[in-house]
Amino acid sequence: MIAIGGIIGAGLFVGSSTSISQVGPAVVVSYGIAGIVILMVMRMLSEMASLMPGAGSFTELVRAGLGDRAGFICGWLYWYFWVVVVAIEAIAGAVIIAQWIAAPIWLIGVVLLAILTGVNLLSTRSYGEFEFWFSLMKVVAIIAFIAIAGLWAFGVTSPHGPTFANLVAHGGFAPNGWGAVLAGVTSVIFALCGAEIATIAAAESQEPARTIARITASVALRILLFYLLSIGLIVSIMPWTSIVPGQSPFAATLSFMQIPHAGDIMNIVVLIAVLSCLNSGMYVTSRVLFVLSEKGDAPKGLVALSAKHVPIRSTLIGSLFAYGALAASIFSPELVFSFLVNASGAVMLFIYLLVCFAQVRMRKKIEHEAPERLIIRMWFHPYGSYLTAGGIAIILIAMLFKPGLRIELLSSLVLLAIVCALSFLKSLRRSPNLSSSLGRSSAS
């Protein structure tokens, strides 16, 4: 359920409205292309994780393939990405709850963070239980929407028969041209990030290699079912020109079909998606920071575990940073918080590029030393890996030419430069210790 629900978030239920309004019905192609990129990255992770089932975090697979510096950079970038996501999701959840409860948004956000930090401090099992139910509710909501919308689109419940003419009736299938379809990939791919969370959770299961093998198959299913099918039905039922950016196209479609209380229903679904993302973010940040500490890339004191084997200190550090980002959204929304959010914009694409390079290098090594260990294989290797890396590079370049995404790319590059500088600083700090150790060994 973590694998199935990992990608379903507010990016689908609300964020898809912006993509539809910019691309038109052909946005399903944008989602399809982005989905293929994510699917290929997940397959690479599956291959590497089957070779290193006890890695603890997929960022350690990058370390194994490309070395300690790449592991340092990948780990800290991934940690940063999720602690910012935690703060963003806490604010998003608070905004929804503030419609029902007369309380300041910042206070509701603080309470949400505190509750889900507590859940993650209890045990890995408590995280899994919460995420199971969150994911189940999201899956039920999506399936219900597809069933209701499908009956309408095929003319079973629609008073005017099938509605698929909407796919071409308002300027054509790709009204803004195929360039807009390709540009749309740069936006929709971020809604699909998160599938790799399940590889981290799998490291704490009894059979991680088998678990990850199943994850790969489920990624393809959820991309086709939850994203392509639901978005395809939305643009089939409603004129795409009537979708308002920033407002849930799911709620708009339910209202168009005259489903009672559509807005309230979608608010509840979006809140569940937000809480699920917040819960997963807390889990991921603690495990990644724990592994970084274990490898010497973070203070050693963070490896401390509770009686239930929960990395308490790593969890609390992630929570504190999220509280700091939440405070920045109140006291410096246009400067500090804006930079924090923008700097996470292209981070996942940088990480996915590192995954591509790490898989190619690890595959070359394993084929030379022990090819029989390749239980799961990357499709079309090595061309599939190169094409995926090339696709990610094209998306990054395209971000430069989209004003709304350019600032995110540039801010993310600043963050990347800072983390790279810290990795070199760490190497310099270790070098004198290594030299003195070698000197003592020679003297003895």
N, C-alpha and C positions, 0 to 999 in steps of 0.2 A: 504493500500500500504506500510505503514511502516512495518507492520508485514511480508508481503511477501518479501519485499526487504531487511529486516534487516540482513539476513544472507549472502546475495549474495555480496561478496567482492572480493578483489584481491586474497584471499585464494583459491577461486574456480577457477578464471580465470588464475592464474599463479601458486600459491602454490601447486595445485593438481598435477603438473608435477613431483614434488619430490616424492609424495606418489605413483604415478603410476610406476615410475622407480624403486622404492624399493619393491613394492608388486606384480606388474603385474596386469592382468585383474581382479584378485580377490580383488582388491582395492575397488570394489563396495560393497563387504561384509564389509570391514572396515568402509566405509561410512555408511552402513546400521546399524551396531552396534552402532557407534557414534551417529547416528541420533536417535536411540531408546533411548539412554541415555538422549539426549537433550529433546526429546519429553516427557519423563517421568518427567524431572525436570520442564518443562513448565506446565505439568498437575498439579504438586504440587503447583506451583505458582498460577495457575488459581484457585485452590481450596481455597488457603489462601486469594487471592485477592478478591474473591467473598464474603468472610467473612469480609474483611476490604477494601471496595472499595475506600476509601479516603486516603489510606496510603501515596500516593505521590511518593513512590519509593519502589521497591520490597525488598530493603534491610531493610525496616521497617517491613516487614512481618517476617523477621528473628528476629528482635528485639521483636516483639509480641510473637513469639514462644519460644525464648531462653533467652530473657532478654536484658538489656541495654548493657552489655559488648559485647555480640554477635552482637548487632546492630551497635555498635561503630566499631568493627573489620570489619564486613561485608561492612559497608558503606565506610570506608576509603580504604579498599582493592579495592572496586569497583571503587571508584573515581580515585585511582592511576592507575588502569588498563586502564581506558579510557583516562586519560590525556597523558599517554605514547602512546596509540594507535593514538591519535590525532597528536602527533609529528611524529610518524612513517608514518602515512598516508600523512602528509604534505610533507615529504621527498619523498615518493613514487610518489606523484602527481607531484612534482617538477622535478623529474628525467624524467618523461614522457614528460612534457611540454618543458624541456630543449632540447629535440630532435627537436623541432620546433622553439624555441625562443632562441637566443644567449644571455643568461643571467645566472649568477651564480645560482647553485641549491639552495643555502641557501637563496638567495634573493627571488626566486620564492616561496619557502616554507613560508617565512615571509608574502608575499603577499596573498597566499592562506589562511593562518591562519587569517590574518586581514579581508579578505572578509567574511569568514564564521563565524568569531566572530561577525562581523557586522550584518550578517543575523540573528544570534541567539539573538542579542541585540534588534532587531526590535520588535518581538513579537513571541509568540508560533505559531501563524498562519503562520508567514513567514518561520519558521523552517519546519512546516508541509507541506507548499506549495513546498518548495525546495525538501524536502524528497520525496514527492509524485511524482514529475517529475523525480528525480533521480531514484527512484524505478521503475517507469513505463518504463524508458529507459532500465534499466537492465533486466526487465522482458521481454520486447519486444526482446532484444538481445538474451536472453536465448531461448525463444520460436522459434525465427528465426533459431538459431543454431540447435535446436532439429529437426525442420522440414527439414532443408537442409541435416543434417547428417542422419536423419532417412530415407529419400529417397535414399541416397547413400548406407546405410547399408543394406537396403532391396533389393537392386539391381535395383531400378527404374532408377536412374541416373548413377550408376556405370557401366563402360564398361565391367566389368567381372562378373556381377551378385552380389548376396548377399555376404557380407564380414564378416559374423559372425564367420567364421573359424579362424579369428585372435584371438578369445577368448581362443583357445586351441593350436594354431599352433606353438607357440614359447616357448616351455617348459611347456605347460599345463596351466590350468586356474590359478593355484597357483604355479608358477614356483619356488618360494623361500620357499615353505612350508606354512602350516597354522599358524605356529608360526609368520611368517612375516605378515600375515593378521591381527593377534591379535595385534602385535607390531605397525602395521599401524594405529590402532585406536588412539594411543597416539599422533599421528601427525594430523590426520584429524579432531579430535574433536575440535581443536582450530579454524578451519575454520568455524565450525558450531556455535560458540559462538556469541551471539548478539541477539538472539530471545527475550531475556528478555527486550530489549529496548522498545518494544511495550507495555509492562505492565506499564512502566513509563509514556509513552505518553498517555496511556489509562486513567491514573489518572486525566488528564486534559480534558478528554472528558465528555460528558453529561451522558453517561451510561457506566461507566467503567466495571461493572460486565458483562454486555452483550458483550461488546467489547472484553474482555479477553476470554470469552467463545468461540468467533469466532476465536480468535488468535490461540487457541489450535488446532482447526481443520486445520487451514491454515499451521501450522508448519509441520504436517504430509504430507500435499500436496506438500509443497515446497521441503522437504527433498527427497520425491520420485521423483518429477518431475525435479527439477532444479539440484540436485546433482546426484542421482543414474542414472537417465536417460541420462543426458548429459555425465557423466563420462563413463557410460556403452557404449554409442555410440562411444566415442573417442577410447576406447580399442577394439571396434569391427571393426572400420574402418582402424586403423593403427596398425602395430605391436608395442606392448608396448615397445619393446626394442629400438625403434626409438624416443621415447619421451625424450627430453633433460631437466634435472632438471634446474629449474630457468627460463625456457622459456615457454610461454603459450602453453599448449597442444591444446587449442581451435584454436589458430593461426596456429599451425602446422597441425591440422586436416583440416582447411579451405584451407591451401596451398596444402595439399595432394590431396584435391578434386579439385584443380586448380581454386579456387575462387579468382578473381582479388583483389589486394590490401588487402589481408587477414591480413597482419601485421598492416597496418594502421587502419583497422577496429577494431582490437582487442585492439590496443593502446587507441583508443577513448573509447571503452567499459570499459577497465580497469581504465582509468582516471575517468569516470563517477562513477564507483564503489568506487574508492578511495575518491572522493569528497563527495559521499553519506556517507561513513564511517566517514569522517572528520566532516561533518555536524552533524551526529548523536552523535559523540563523544563529540562535544561542548555542545550539548543539554543535554546529560546525565550527564556530569560532573557538570554542573550548577545546575541541579535539585537535584542530590545526595548531593552536598555540601550545598544547601539550606536546605534540610531536616535535615542533620547533625547539621547545625546551629540552626535550630528550636528545636532540641532535646537537645541542650546544648553540643554537641560533637564537635562543631566548634565555632569560635567567633560569638557572637550574631549579630554583625553588618552585617553579610552576609545575613540576612533574608530580607534586604531592597529590595522592589520591585519598578519597574518603574511604570509610569502611565498606561502602557499596561500589568502590572502584570508579568514582566520579572525580575528574580533575577539578576540584573545587576552586583552586586559585585561578586556573585558566578561565573557568566560567565567570568568576567575579571580575577578572580583568576585562574580558569582553563586554560584560554588563556595564562596567564603569565607563568604558570608552563610548558605549552607546548612550549612556546618560550625558556624557560630555557633548556628543553630537546633538542630542535632544536640546541641551541648554543652548548650544550655538544657534539652533533654529529659532530660539526665542530672542536671544540678545544680539545676534549678528546674522540674520537670515540672508542678507544680500552679499555678505563677504565670506565669513568663515564657513557657514553651513553650505552656501552655494558652491564654494571650492571643494568641500568634502564630498558633496554629491557628484559634482562634475568629474572629480578625480577618479571616481569609481566607474565612470561611463564606459571606458574601453578596456578596463582591467581584465575582464573575463576573456576578451579576444587575445590579449597578450598571453594569458595563461594557456589558452587553447593552442596557441602557436607553439609554446614550449612543449606541450603534450605531443604535438605532431613530431617535433624534432627528437624528443626523447624516445618515442616509439620506434622511429626509424633506426636510431642508434642502438637501442636495446635489441631490436629484432635482428640486426646485422650480427651483433655479438652472440646472441643465443643460437642463431642458425649455424654459426661457426663452431660453438662449443657443445651445445646439447639440443639439437633440433627436436628430439623426442619430447621435450618439455612444453612444446607449443600446443597446448590443449585448445585454446581459442586463438583464431588467426584473424588479423586485420584483412578486410576485403580488398581485393585488387592490389595487394602490396607489391612494390612500393608506390605504385602510381596513385592509389587511393589516398595515401598519406600526403604525397606531394600536392595532389589536386586540392585536398582539404586545406592544407597550409596556404596554397595559392588563393583559394577562395576567401580565407580569413584576411589575407593581406589586401585583397581587392576591396573588401568591406572597410578595412581601416583607411585605405586611400580614399574611398568614396566619402568617408566621414569628413574629410577635409573640405569637400565641395558642398556639404550641406550646412548652412549657417547654424542651424539648431544643434548639430552634432559636432561641429568643429571645435567649439569651446570644450566639449567633453573629451575629445581626443587630445587636445593640447594640455588640458589639466591632467589627464591620465599619464601623458608623457612626462610631465613634471614629477608626478608621483613615482613613475618608473625610474627616473633619473635619481631621485632621492633614495629609493630602495637599493638601486645598484651601487650608489656611493656608500651606503651603509654596509653592503656586502664586502666592498673593498676595505672599508675601515675595520671590519671584523677580522679580515685576513691579516691586516697590518698589526692588529693587537695580538693576534695569535703567533705571528712570526717571531717576535722576541722570546716568547715563552718556549717556542720550539727550538730556537737557537741555543738558549741557555740549557735546555734539556739535553741537546746533542753535545754541548760542551761538557756537561757533567758526566755524560756517558763516556766521552773520550778520555777524560781525566781518570775515571775509574779504570 
